[in-house]
Amino acid sequence: MTVRILADENVDHLVVHRLEHYGYDVEHVDFVPALGKGTDDEQIAQYSTDTDRAVLTSDDDFLTGFDPGDYAGLLLIEDDSLSPATVADIVHES
């Protein structure tokens, strides 16, 4: 079963496009009517749980400010220097 993904606002849209090309069900917060750019992390975590989507982000607040049960899953991008293609490929190969 493929992981359903919610890309945080800090995730390049090219990552989303590449993951979609790989066949992932992925949404970007910028294009979710209930969220959008600038949505706080609590709302993102709740949406993740409500829709069973792992949060893809480079925001380590999801590690330090939440319990793992507060969101459906977490895919943390620890290296901001990675290209969008590399990020998508790492998610795909995981």
N, CA, C and O atoms as a printed pandas DataFrame, in Angstrom:
     atom_number atom_name residue_name chain_id  residue_number  x_coord  y_coord  z_coord
0              1         N          MET        A               1    0.840   -1.187    0.000
1              2        CA          MET        A               1    0.000    0.000    0.000
2              3         C          MET        A               1    0.880    1.243    0.000
3              4         O          MET        A               1    1.869    1.309    0.729
4              5         N          THR        A               2    0.526    2.201   -0.797
5              6        CA          THR        A               2    1.287    3.426   -0.915
6              7         C          THR        A               2    0.902    4.407    0.191
7              8         O          THR        A               2   -0.269    4.546    0.545
8              9         N          VAL        A               3    1.904    5.072    0.718
9             10        CA          VAL        A               3    1.683    6.082    1.744
10            11         C          VAL        A               3    1.007    7.292    1.119
11            12         O          VAL        A               3    1.420    7.773    0.064
12            13         N          ARG        A               4   -0.042    7.780    1.786
13            14        CA          ARG        A               4   -0.686    9.030    1.371
14            15         C          ARG        A               4    0.084   10.158    2.048
15            16         O          ARG        A               4    0.428   10.051    3.225
16            17         N          ILE        A               5    0.358   11.230    1.324
17            18        CA          ILE        A               5    1.273   12.265    1.797
18            19         C          ILE        A               5    0.613   13.643    1.786
19            20         O          ILE        A               5   -0.149   13.989    0.883
20            21         N          LEU        A               6    0.936   14.412    2.823
21            22        CA          LEU        A               6    0.590   15.831    2.900
22            23         C          LEU        A               6    1.895   16.607    2.949
23            24         O          LEU        A               6    2.619   16.540    3.942
24            25         N          ALA        A               7    2.203   17.341    1.890
25            26        CA          ALA        A               7    3.434   18.130    1.822
26            27         C          ALA        A               7    3.214   19.483    2.496
27            28         O          ALA        A               7    2.280   20.213    2.167
28            29         N          ASP        A               8    4.086   19.797    3.436
29            30        CA          ASP        A               8    4.038   21.075    4.149
30            31         C          ASP        A               8    4.443   22.201    3.200
31            32         O          ASP        A               8    4.978   21.948    2.120
32            33         N          GLU        A               9    4.187   23.440    3.607
33            34        CA          GLU        A               9    4.464   24.583    2.738
34            35         C          GLU        A               9    5.941   24.744    2.416
35            36         O          GLU        A               9    6.282   25.403    1.434
36            37         N          ASN        A              10    6.829   24.160    3.219
37            38        CA          ASN        A              10    8.258   24.274    2.956
38            39         C          ASN        A              10    8.763   23.245    1.946
39            40         O          ASN        A              10    9.954   23.208    1.637
40            41         N          VAL        A              11    7.871   22.420    1.438
41            42        CA          VAL        A              11    8.228   21.413    0.442
42            43         C          VAL        A              11    7.978   21.989   -0.955
43            44         O          VAL        A              11    6.883   22.458   -1.265
44            45         N          ASP        A              12    8.995   21.941   -1.766
45            46        CA          ASP        A              12    8.915   22.456   -3.132
46            47         C          ASP        A              12    7.812   21.736   -3.910
47            48         O          ASP        A              12    7.655   20.520   -3.791
48            49         N          HIS        A              13    7.068   22.469   -4.685
49            50        CA          HIS        A              13    5.984   21.885   -5.482
50            51         C          HIS        A              13    6.503   20.849   -6.466
51            52         O          HIS        A              13    5.765   19.943   -6.856
52            53         N          LEU        A              14    7.764   20.969   -6.873
53            54        CA          LEU        A              14    8.342   19.981   -7.784
54            55         C          LEU        A              14    8.437   18.608   -7.127
55            56         O          LEU        A              14    8.352   17.591   -7.815
56            57         N          VAL        A              15    8.613   18.563   -5.806
57            58        CA          VAL        A              15    8.610   17.289   -5.078
58            59         C          VAL        A              15    7.244   16.628   -5.243
59            60         O          VAL        A              15    7.151   15.434   -5.526
60            61         N          VAL        A              16    6.195   17.414   -5.064
61            62        CA          VAL        A              16    4.832   16.901   -5.186
62            63         C          VAL        A              16    4.588   16.358   -6.591
63            64         O          VAL        A              16    4.042   15.265   -6.746
64            65         N          HIS        A              17    4.986   17.106   -7.607
65            66        CA          HIS        A              17    4.766   16.675   -8.992
66            67         C          HIS        A              17    5.497   15.360   -9.277
67            68         O          HIS        A              17    4.960   14.473   -9.940
68            69         N          ARG        A              18    6.715   15.245   -8.774
69            70        CA          ARG        A              18    7.482   14.019   -9.019
70            71         C          ARG        A              18    6.849   12.832   -8.285
71            72         O          ARG        A              18    6.765   11.733   -8.832
72            73         N          LEU        A              19    6.404   13.061   -7.048
73            74        CA          LEU        A              19    5.753   11.981   -6.305
74            75         C          LEU        A              19    4.451   11.560   -6.980
75            76         O          LEU        A              19    4.125   10.374   -7.025
76            77         N          GLU        A              20    3.712   12.532   -7.501
77            78        CA          GLU        A              20    2.497   12.197   -8.255
78            79         C          GLU        A              20    2.845   11.348   -9.475
79            80         O          GLU        A              20    2.136   10.395   -9.798
80            81         N          HIS        A              21    3.936   11.696  -10.147
81            82        CA          HIS        A              21    4.391   10.930  -11.303
82            83         C          HIS        A              21    4.696    9.485  -10.909
83            84         O          HIS        A              21    4.465    8.561  -11.689
84            85         N          TYR        A              22    5.214    9.298   -9.697
85            86        CA          TYR        A              22    5.493    7.949   -9.182
86            87         C          TYR        A              22    4.226    7.224   -8.748
87            88         O          TYR        A              22    4.273    6.038   -8.421
88            89         N          GLY        A              23    3.100    7.921   -8.741
89            90        CA          GLY        A              23    1.841    7.289   -8.398
90            91         C          GLY        A              23    1.355    7.526   -6.981
91            92         O          GLY        A              23    0.388    6.898   -6.551
92            93         N          TYR        A              24    2.005    8.419   -6.247
93            94        CA          TYR        A              24    1.593    8.703   -4.876
94            95         C          TYR        A              24    0.354    9.593   -4.843
95            96         O          TYR        A              24    0.145   10.430   -5.722
96            97         N          ASP        A              25   -0.446    9.395   -3.826
97            98        CA          ASP        A              25   -1.572   10.278   -3.520
98            99         C          ASP        A              25   -1.000   11.348   -2.598
99           100         O          ASP        A              25   -0.812   11.115   -1.404
100          101         N          VAL        A              26   -0.728   12.512   -3.154
101          102        CA          VAL        A              26   -0.053   13.568   -2.395
102          103         C          VAL        A              26   -0.781   14.891   -2.562
103          104         O          VAL        A              26   -1.200   15.255   -3.661
104          105         N          GLU        A              27   -0.923   15.601   -1.452
105          106        CA          GLU        A              27   -1.505   16.941   -1.457
106          107         C          GLU        A              27   -0.477   17.905   -0.900
107          108         O          GLU        A              27    0.325   17.532   -0.043
108          109         N          HIS        A              28   -0.491   19.130   -1.371
109          110        CA          HIS        A              28    0.357   20.194   -0.831
110          111         C          HIS        A              28   -0.539   21.157   -0.067
111          112         O          HIS        A              28   -1.600   21.540   -0.559
112          113         N          VAL        A              29   -0.123   21.549    1.129
113          114        CA          VAL        A              29   -0.971   22.423    1.954
114          115         C          VAL        A              29   -1.395   23.678    1.205
115          116         O          VAL        A              29   -2.469   24.218    1.470
116          117         N          ASP        A              30   -0.579   24.148    0.281
117          118        CA          ASP        A              30   -0.924   25.349   -0.479
118          119         C          ASP        A              30   -2.226   25.184   -1.267
119          120         O          ASP        A              30   -2.902   26.169   -1.562
120          121         N          PHE        A              31   -2.576   23.941   -1.607
121          122        CA          PHE        A              31   -3.723   23.695   -2.477
122          123         C          PHE        A              31   -4.867   22.967   -1.788
123          124         O          PHE        A              31   -5.820   22.542   -2.441
124          125         N          VAL        A              32   -4.775   22.822   -0.471
125          126        CA          VAL        A              32   -5.864   22.210    0.297
126          127         C          VAL        A              32   -6.719   23.350    0.845
127          128         O          VAL        A              32   -6.242   24.128    1.671
128          129         N          PRO        A              33   -7.969   23.465    0.405
129          130        CA          PRO        A              33   -8.808   24.589    0.837
130          131         C          PRO        A              33   -8.894   24.762    2.358
131          132         O          PRO        A              33   -8.974   25.889    2.846
132          133         N          ALA        A              34   -8.877   23.670    3.099
133          134        CA          ALA        A              34   -8.974   23.752    4.558
134          135         C          ALA        A              34   -7.675   24.208    5.215
135          136         O          ALA        A              34   -7.656   24.513    6.408
136          137         N          LEU        A              35   -6.589   24.256    4.442
137          138        CA          LEU        A              35   -5.280   24.614    5.005
138          139         C          LEU        A              35   -4.745   25.884    4.354
139          140         O          LEU        A              35   -5.159   26.985    4.715
140          141         N          GLY        A              36   -3.838   25.744    3.408
141          142        CA          GLY        A              36   -3.258   26.896    2.727
142          143         C          GLY        A              36   -1.955   27.349    3.359
143          144         O          GLY        A              36   -1.578   26.913    4.447
144          145         N          LYS        A              37   -1.281   28.236    2.645
145          146        CA          LYS        A              37    0.000   28.781    3.100
146          147         C          LYS        A              37   -0.200   29.504    4.434
147          148         O          LYS        A              37   -1.152   30.266    4.603
148          149         N          GLY        A              38    0.706   29.254    5.371
149          150        CA          GLY        A              38    0.658   29.919    6.666
150          151         C          GLY        A              38   -0.150   29.189    7.723
151          152         O          GLY        A              38   -0.274   29.668    8.850
152          153         N          THR        A              39   -0.702   28.029    7.372
153          154        CA          THR        A              39   -1.470   27.242    8.346
154          155         C          THR        A              39   -0.548   26.776    9.462
155          156         O          THR        A              39    0.583   26.364    9.206
156          157         N          ASP        A              40   -1.033   26.839   10.706
157          158        CA          ASP        A              40   -0.185   26.424   11.823
158          159         C          ASP        A              40   -0.041   24.903   11.856
159          160         O          ASP        A              40   -0.858   24.164   11.306
160          161         N          ASP        A              41    1.024   24.468   12.520
161          162        CA          ASP        A              41    1.366   23.050   12.546
162          163         C          ASP        A              41    0.287   22.184   13.188
163          164         O          ASP        A              41    0.108   21.029   12.801
164          165         N          GLU        A              42   -0.426   22.728   14.159
165          166        CA          GLU        A              42   -1.480   21.956   14.820
166          167         C          GLU        A              42   -2.577   21.570   13.828
167          168         O          GLU        A              42   -3.064   20.440   13.843
168          169         N          GLN        A              43   -2.957   22.505   12.973
169          170        CA          GLN        A              43   -3.987   22.221   11.967
170          171         C          GLN        A              43   -3.481   21.205   10.941
171          172         O          GLN        A              43   -4.232   20.343   10.484
172          173         N          ILE        A              44   -2.207   21.317   10.589
173          174        CA          ILE        A              44   -1.616   20.368    9.637
174          175         C          ILE        A              44   -1.603   18.971   10.244
175          176         O          ILE        A              44   -1.959   17.997    9.581
176          177         N          ALA        A              45   -1.194   18.876   11.503
177          178        CA          ALA        A              45   -1.175   17.582   12.186
178          179         C          ALA        A              45   -2.581   16.983   12.247
179          180         O          ALA        A              45   -2.761   15.789   12.009
180          181         N          GLN        A              46   -3.564   17.805   12.564
181          182        CA          GLN        A              46   -4.936   17.307   12.651
182          183         C          GLN        A              46   -5.442   16.847   11.284
183          184         O          GLN        A              46   -6.077   15.798   11.179
184          185         N          TYR        A              47   -5.163   17.623   10.243
185          186        CA          TYR        A              47   -5.569   17.230    8.892
186          187         C          TYR        A              47   -4.891   15.919    8.505
187          188         O          TYR        A              47   -5.507   15.059    7.875
188          189         N          SER        A              48   -3.634   15.770    8.879
189          190        CA          SER        A              48   -2.896   14.534    8.617
190          191         C          SER        A              48   -3.608   13.343    9.231
191          192         O          SER        A              48   -3.775   12.307    8.589
192          193         N          THR        A              49   -4.024   13.499   10.475
193          194        CA          THR        A              49   -4.739   12.421   11.163
194          195         C          THR        A              49   -6.101   12.176   10.524
195          196         O          THR        A              49   -6.477   11.030   10.276
196          197         N          ASP        A              50   -6.832   13.245   10.261
197          198        CA          ASP        A              50   -8.184   13.126    9.702
198          199         C          ASP        A              50   -8.200   12.451    8.336
199          200         O          ASP        A              50   -9.149   11.743    8.001
200          201         N          THR        A              51   -7.149   12.671    7.546
201          202        CA          THR        A              51   -7.116   12.158    6.173
202          203         C          THR        A              51   -6.127   11.010    5.981
203          204         O          THR        A              51   -5.931   10.531    4.864
204          205         N          ASP        A              52   -5.504   10.571    7.081
205          206        CA          ASP        A              52   -4.529    9.475    7.051
206          207         C          ASP        A              52   -3.402    9.752    6.048
207          208         O          ASP        A              52   -3.098    8.932    5.182
208          209         N          ARG        A              53   -2.796   10.934    6.196
209          210        CA          ARG        A              53   -1.679   11.330    5.340
210          211         C          ARG        A              53   -0.441   11.603    6.189
211          212         O          ARG        A              53   -0.519   12.311    7.193
212          213         N          ALA        A              54    0.685   11.051    5.794
213          214        CA          ALA        A              54    1.954   11.351    6.451
214          215         C          ALA        A              54    2.377   12.764    6.062
215          216         O          ALA        A              54    2.228   13.164    4.908
216          217         N          VAL        A              55    2.900   13.510    7.015
217          218        CA          VAL        A              55    3.363   14.873    6.764
218          219         C          VAL        A              55    4.788   14.812    6.222
219          220         O          VAL        A              55    5.676   14.240    6.855
220          221         N          LEU        A              56    4.998   15.398    5.060
221          222        CA          LEU        A              56    6.326   15.556    4.473
222          223         C          LEU        A              56    6.752   16.990    4.723
223          224         O          LEU        A              56    6.110   17.923    4.241
224          225         N          THR        A              57    7.839   17.175    5.479
225          226        CA          THR        A              57    8.234   18.519    5.890
226          227         C          THR        A              57    9.713   18.575    6.230
227          228         O          THR        A              57   10.355   17.550    6.459
228          229         N          SER        A              58   10.237   19.782    6.258
229          230        CA          SER        A              58   11.583   20.001    6.792
230          231         C          SER        A              58   11.498   20.716    8.138
231          232         O          SER        A              58   12.513   21.140    8.689
232          233         N          ASP        A              59   10.286   20.844    8.659
233          234        CA          ASP        A              59   10.024   21.521    9.929
234          235         C          ASP        A              59   10.179   20.521   11.077
235          236         O          ASP        A              59    9.314   19.670   11.286
236          237         N          ASP        A              60   11.281   20.627   11.817
237          238        CA          ASP        A              60   11.516   19.658   12.892
238          239         C          ASP        A              60   10.611   19.887   14.104
239          240         O          ASP        A              60   10.692   19.140   15.079
240          241         N          ASP        A              61    9.754   20.905   14.057
241          242        CA          ASP        A              61    8.760   21.092   15.121
242          243         C          ASP        A              61    7.842   19.879   15.243
243          244         O          ASP        A              61    7.295   19.615   16.313
244          245         N          PHE        A              62    7.677   19.150   14.160
245          246        CA          PHE        A              62    6.830   17.961   14.220
246          247         C          PHE        A              62    7.483   16.868   15.069
247          248         O          PHE        A              62    6.792   15.987   15.580
248          249         N          LEU        A              63    8.804   16.921   15.220
249          250        CA          LEU        A              63    9.501   15.979   16.109
250          251         C          LEU        A              63    9.488   16.452   17.552
251          252         O          LEU        A              63    9.318   15.656   18.476
252          253         N          THR        A              64    9.669   17.747   17.736
253          254        CA          THR        A              64    9.844   18.277   19.087
254          255         C          THR        A              64    8.558   18.779   19.730
255          256         O          THR        A              64    8.453   18.784   20.957
256          257         N          GLY        A              65    7.591   19.196   18.945
257          258        CA          GLY        A              65    6.392   19.811   19.498
258          259         C          GLY        A              65    5.163   18.928   19.520
259          260         O          GLY        A              65    4.108   19.351   19.993
260          261         N          PHE        A              66    5.279   17.712   19.018
261          262        CA          PHE        A              66    4.131   16.815   18.919
262          263         C          PHE        A              66    4.525   15.424   19.385
263          264         O          PHE        A              66    5.696   15.047   19.349
264          265         N          ASP        A              67    3.539   14.680   19.818
265          266        CA          ASP        A              67    3.724   13.256   20.056
266          267         C          ASP        A              67    3.496   12.549   18.728
267          268         O          ASP        A              67    2.730   13.042   17.899
268          269         N          PRO        A              68    4.140   11.404   18.502
269          270        CA          PRO        A              68    3.950   10.696   17.229
270          271         C          PRO        A              68    2.493   10.377   16.909
271          272         O          PRO        A              68    2.151   10.264   15.731
272          273         N          GLY        A              69    1.642   10.231   17.878
273          274        CA          GLY        A              69    0.237    9.943   17.634
274          275         C          GLY        A              69   -0.579   11.150   17.226
275          276         O          GLY        A              69   -1.769   11.026   16.936
276          277         N          ASP        A              70    0.053   12.333   17.200
277          278        CA          ASP        A              70   -0.649   13.565   16.847
278          279         C          ASP        A              70   -0.788   13.764   15.343
279          280         O          ASP        A              70   -1.488   14.676   14.903
280          281         N          TYR        A              71   -0.136   12.930   14.557
281          282        CA          TYR        A              71   -0.221   12.982   13.097
282          283         C          TYR        A              71   -0.157   11.560   12.571
283          284         O          TYR        A              71    0.244   10.648   13.293
284          285         N          ALA        A              72   -0.548   11.362   11.320
285          286        CA          ALA        A              72   -0.628   10.013   10.751
286          287         C          ALA        A              72    0.733    9.410   10.453
287          288         O          ALA        A              72    0.864    8.188   10.391
288          289         N          GLY        A              73    1.719   10.219   10.273
289          290        CA          GLY        A              73    3.076    9.774    9.966
290          291         C          GLY        A              73    3.922   10.986    9.660
291          292         O          GLY        A              73    3.403   12.078    9.432
292          293         N          LEU        A              74    5.238   10.787    9.656
293          294        CA          LEU        A              74    6.147   11.912    9.414
294          295         C          LEU        A              74    7.273   11.477    8.494
295          296         O          LEU        A              74    7.932   10.464    8.728
296          297         N          LEU        A              75    7.481   12.251    7.455
297          298        CA          LEU        A              75    8.617   12.097    6.545
298          299         C          LEU        A              75    9.404   13.396    6.659
299          300         O          LEU        A              75    9.039   14.404    6.054
300          301         N          LEU        A              76   10.478   13.371    7.432
301          302        CA          LEU        A              76   11.235   14.584    7.729
302          303         C          LEU        A              76   12.407   14.744    6.775
303          304         O          LEU        A              76   13.230   13.840    6.631
304          305         N          ILE        A              77   12.477   15.886    6.131
305          306        CA          ILE        A              77   13.591   16.237    5.249
306          307         C          ILE        A              77   14.606   16.976    6.121
307          308         O          ILE        A              77   14.401   18.139    6.468
308          309         N          GLU        A              78   15.688   16.308    6.469
309          310        CA          GLU        A              78   16.656   16.908    7.379
310          311         C          GLU        A              78   17.700   17.763    6.673
311          312         O          GLU        A              78   18.377   18.565    7.315
312          313         N          ASP        A              79   17.836   17.603    5.370
313          314        CA          ASP        A              79   18.860   18.316    4.608
314          315         C          ASP        A              79   18.179   19.238    3.599
315          316         O          ASP        A              79   17.694   18.787    2.562
316          317         N          ASP        A              80   18.147   20.535    3.913
317          318        CA          ASP        A              80   17.489   21.514    3.035
318          319         C          ASP        A              80   18.224   21.745    1.720
319          320         O          ASP        A              80   17.702   22.413    0.827
320          321         N          SER        A              81   19.426   21.200    1.593
321          322        CA          SER        A              81   20.187   21.414    0.359
322          323         C          SER        A              81   19.845   20.390   -0.725
323          324         O          SER        A              81   20.325   20.511   -1.852
324          325         N          LEU        A              82   19.034   19.398   -0.409
325          326        CA          LEU        A              82   18.674   18.385   -1.400
326          327         C          LEU        A              82   17.758   18.977   -2.467
327          328         O          LEU        A              82   16.897   19.807   -2.176
328          329         N          SER        A              83   17.957   18.544   -3.680
329          330        CA          SER        A              83   17.103   19.007   -4.773
330          331         C          SER        A              83   15.707   18.376   -4.637
331          332         O          SER        A              83   15.552   17.337   -3.996
332          333         N          PRO        A              84   14.704   19.008   -5.240
333          334        CA          PRO        A              84   13.364   18.416   -5.207
334          335         C          PRO        A              84   13.344   16.983   -5.768
335          336         O          PRO        A              84   12.660   16.115   -5.227
336          337         N          ALA        A              85   14.078   16.747   -6.825
337          338        CA          ALA        A              85   14.119   15.403   -7.413
338          339         C          ALA        A              85   14.701   14.399   -6.422
339          340         O          ALA        A              85   14.203   13.279   -6.307
340          341         N          THR        A              86   15.742   14.792   -5.713
341          342        CA          THR        A              86   16.370   13.902   -4.747
342          343         C          THR        A              86   15.424   13.613   -3.588
343          344         O          THR        A              86   15.319   12.468   -3.148
344          345         N          VAL        A              87   14.740   14.630   -3.092
345          346        CA          VAL        A              87   13.781   14.436   -2.001
346          347         C          VAL        A              87   12.702   13.446   -2.430
347          348         O          VAL        A              87   12.397   12.507   -1.696
348          349         N          ALA        A              88   12.127   13.646   -3.603
349          350        CA          ALA        A              88   11.077   12.754   -4.095
350          351         C          ALA        A              88   11.608   11.336   -4.277
351          352         O          ALA        A              88   10.921   10.371   -3.943
352          353         N          ASP        A              89   12.811   11.202   -4.799
353          354        CA          ASP        A              89   13.390    9.890   -5.002
354          355         C          ASP        A              89   13.642    9.170   -3.676
355          356         O          ASP        A              89   13.437    7.960   -3.581
356          357         N          ILE        A              90   14.084    9.905   -2.656
357          358        CA          ILE        A              90   14.307    9.301   -1.335
358          359         C          ILE        A              90   12.984    8.821   -0.756
359          360         O          ILE        A              90   12.910    7.713   -0.223
360          361         N          VAL        A              91   11.943    9.637   -0.851
361          362        CA          VAL        A              91   10.619    9.212   -0.364
362          363         C          VAL        A              91   10.170    7.962   -1.115
363          364         O          VAL        A              91    9.679    7.011   -0.507
364          365         N          HIS        A              92   10.336    7.963   -2.411
365          366        CA          HIS        A              92    9.901    6.847   -3.235
366          367         C          HIS        A              92   10.657    5.557   -2.914
367          368         O          HIS        A              92   10.075    4.473   -2.936
368          369         N          GLU        A              93   11.926    5.673   -2.622
369          370        CA          GLU        A              93   12.763    4.495   -2.373
370          371         C          GLU        A              93   12.675    3.995   -0.938
371          372         O          GLU        A              93   13.192    2.925   -0.616
372          373         N          SER        A              94   12.020    4.769   -0.074
373          374        CA          SER        A              94   11.935    4.373    1.343
374          375         C          SER        A              94   10.883    3.333    1.588
375          376         O          SER        A              94   10.694    2.901    2.725
